Amino acid sequence: MNHSRRHFLQTASAASLAAPLAARQSRPVSPNGRIQLAIIGAGGMGAEDVGSALAVPGVELVAACDVYQGRLTRAKEVWGDHLFVTRDYREILARKDIDAVIVATPDHWHSQIAAEAMRAGKDVYVEKPMVQKIEDGREVVEAQKATGRILQVGSQRVSSVIYQKAQDLLKAGAIGEFNMIEAWWDRRSAIGAWQYSIPPDATPANIDWDRFLGRAPKRPFEPIRLFRWRNYQDYGTGVTGDLFVHLFSGMHFITGSLGPTRIYATGGLRFWKDGRDVPDIMLGLFDYPQTPAHPAFNLMLRVNFVDGSGGSHVFRFVGSEGILTVLPDGVTVARQPRDAEPGYTIGTFPMAVQEEFLREYRKKYPVQQAMADSIRPKTEERYSAPRGYNDHRDHHRVFFDAVRSRKQVVEDAVFGFRAAGPAVLCNVSYFERRIVEWDPAGMIVKG
């Protein structure tokens, strides 16, 4: 670990000189040129990201970074012995031949590496949530604005044709005025609850422990905290940053909303009592303000890792004329038109008053003769995604198209912060047992 710290200080000095040079000399990518990519954080999500990235024509992986040596060995096994590999991400950023990086580290590194990468002249695909703490957001937003680099957050629903269809239907008034949205993402498996495997060679010799800890509190070597980092507040964001943020991203895309103004979260650690310090059941309630695009509405989110039904993830938009449901494979619209007559409750009125009420009521709502043609079915429309559709691959295609065109993406630093902000503030609400006031336009906590 002493060697690791010395290496860290030496490369910090080198990187501080190399990053500005890389920003000036970062090579332009022609519309038909190859995009040279590096992965920073080659764990499960990073490997999945690389797989989707390499499915995009013209993308080549040239470098990989991870604090666990075993993942660097595996990277060469899977993607080729030509890869440049390192435990220090700053060696990646100092290379002027790298056009873009995927940041798939533990959450507490997302904002720092993303901002440094943009300042080093790299385009950035950063895994969700974009930030671990609310105070991290401004740096990423300002770095993107100052550098003009492409940054896309890795919440793929924003590029999904399913969510685009839901957006179109909502705008077209398919369910009238929506007033409430509820969404949930439940799981019941050990892997779904982040009990990831720990390699038997997880030793101080194979892991750069200090580099993993970064800004987190210093503590002795404990590999479970690296390989199951989502279970700990020091490195992750719990269910809110893993799953709530997906729901916020998708919902903000569908509605065009900037975010809630009031946030309240509750829940508890009910089943997965394996040493983690984050809840395995969480519920959030959110107030969304009225805008020119839509009326005020309420949002309810839920994640349950103790779900006995097998788990699922669903969105339900409840409107005055029906319900729009977004599922993993498509969208349904169940229309429920209101009755033409409001009805009446006059049984407790005196008879003379009832008769007077009915005379006036029937002037406004005459009795309609029953006819077969007047019987209408309740309608449900279903819009299914094409067979084999993969929104994760689409999300990477969108990113690399932007790398070539220099046209900014939807899920940029501002969008990413407006999705991650209320997600991580759920943790503030939960642990501090209070309602949090949020300004979604200014992206600041109020009060």
Phi, psi and omega in degrees: 000329176295319177299318179301317182293319178298316179298321179299313182292321180294314182287335176299317179295316180296319182293326181296332176273325185285326186298312178299323178297318179296322180298323180283325190257002180306125189287140176290148178256119179287160182306330181250006183280165177281141176261121181265122193243148172232148176252129176246104186103087189261036176280202186301310181290322178298317179296320178295320177299316180298318178303316178291322180295317183288348174283348178275124181303138175087008178255132182230129176275125183241347183206154179216145180226137174199151180280346179259119184300327181300326179287331176290321174299315181294325179300317178293324178297320186273316190251358173119144183288351179286346186300137166279128182234148181201157172269351186248111184298336182292336174292329174293312185293334181283348182275121182281350179275356180264124183272323187213153177231147168258125178256105182232042179278176165304155189304326187290352176257349189304304188294318183296311182292321180299314181294316179296321181296317178296319179293337176272008176086018180257146166277151194229127166252108184249131180297154175283154350285151182298331181228152172268323181239150183298329181287351179282339192293319186300321182298318182292315179301314182290325178295319178294317180297318183289326186264337184071014180287161173278128171229128175232132177276143187274056171246097198289349180299335181294337178256007186279137175293335178294314181288330174295319178296318178298319178299314181299316181295318181295316179298326182283357178079029184300332180238020182073216178273119178278146185231347182205144174231134173232141182215149178213156179217092186257153179215161175221356183272161178295318178294318177299332178265020170074022174274069183286157181291146178249122184293144181292345178261025178283086182236163177302332179289330184261356185228131174274088188295316180299320181291322175300313183299318179054237182278353181292160179304140179290140179201160180297160181305127181207088191301335179300330181286335174281309188279345174234043188300334180298341182280357189231135180298332183298330188237335185242196180226013178065204183294335182290317181279336178278318190234318176306321185295327173300316182292318176299315182299311181296318181291319178297324178294315182294317186268339188078012181287151176271334180147173181278163175255339178226137187228129175221132180227146176215174181154212180174171174261103190255325189230312187277067182270071186248020183103351180293159179237027176234154183289156173253356170229131181212139176232141179230141176239137188219139175258124176251133184281162174291142176225170175301336183273336185199159177286170173297148178208169177246149179236137174235125178242148179215139167229130182225110178271008179243023186287118180281354184271355178109349176089154180189166168221129191215147169243137173231117175261116185260122182236177182290339183240005180163191183229130175254124182244128178255121181245169180301333185246007180168191183230139172239147174235116177253108183272135181225078182300148177290150175296144179296324180261140177284340185083180182207158179226085188241008186299337181266000178279155171302152185304317182296323179289322177299316182295321179294318179300314182296323179300314181290323181296316183287338172297323182274325181231082181298151177292128180265133178290133180292130179221147179302325183291342181277352179279120181240138179285151167289132188258145171222124178253141179235133178239112185258145175291153177302150180304132178078009183296141182225107183288337178295316177296321178299320182296320177290323176300316178301316181298311184287332171300319180291324177302322180280317186275340186067017175271126185297151183270169177293311187270062180275195185296321180293311178301316181297323179288322180290340173272317182286328183305300179295333178294309181288335176289340171299323177294321176299313180299315183295309186284332179262357176054055180208163173279138179250131176265132187228136174260101185288334179287310179279347180059049179224153174280136181262146174081000000 
